[in-house]
């Protein structure tokens, strides 16, 4: 355990050096009641969760939604020249073929290694003592320019989790921001032990429609538990400003909580 802690501390320090100057850790509660406890997005005061998550929770497919959702950092929808918007630029650039794309891909790989591989035990602890038995990523939908080509995130996850079985997903429709239970299907059949706990990984959460649609597909196929991890949660400052005074500034001022922040337990470790 001491050796694992040492390795994790080194990776946490490396991650802090890579994204600590601009990344803002996602939070799931706030004193002003403007943070959705499911996805960390902005919500109106007095409501249980944000509009999108509320729609998912009140759908006929509620029992098939992801059991746990964790997201690493916020990515502002309005990508300006501010340093705080670097996370947004990374989420675009890691998919592209340009001189600075490799830096963005390396940052995402560092995030996945630190928050998934080196926190495997934390995922197990928040999942009823059951560690992930497989992983899956969201495939490109059939109208995407990347349809039929390996998604950059899939390539990174395949390299980060080489010894963990993959559950393949394929798109059966076009991308939608709403919950679409028939949007994804499993490629092939999988043993019950493989489907016991699927770690579903995506790059960006906007409304959660695609991720939750994939969770529904996995559970329909027999997955007993689905845990979602997304690299970035899109935050719309204009919407934040519309739901309450100071809400937008509250999100803008959120810090990077340091390399010792556990996104699974939502605590800073000593």
Order of alpha helices (4+ residues) and beta strands (2+ residues): alpha-alpha-beta-alpha-alpha-alpha-beta-alpha-beta-beta-beta-alpha-beta-alpha-alpha-beta-beta
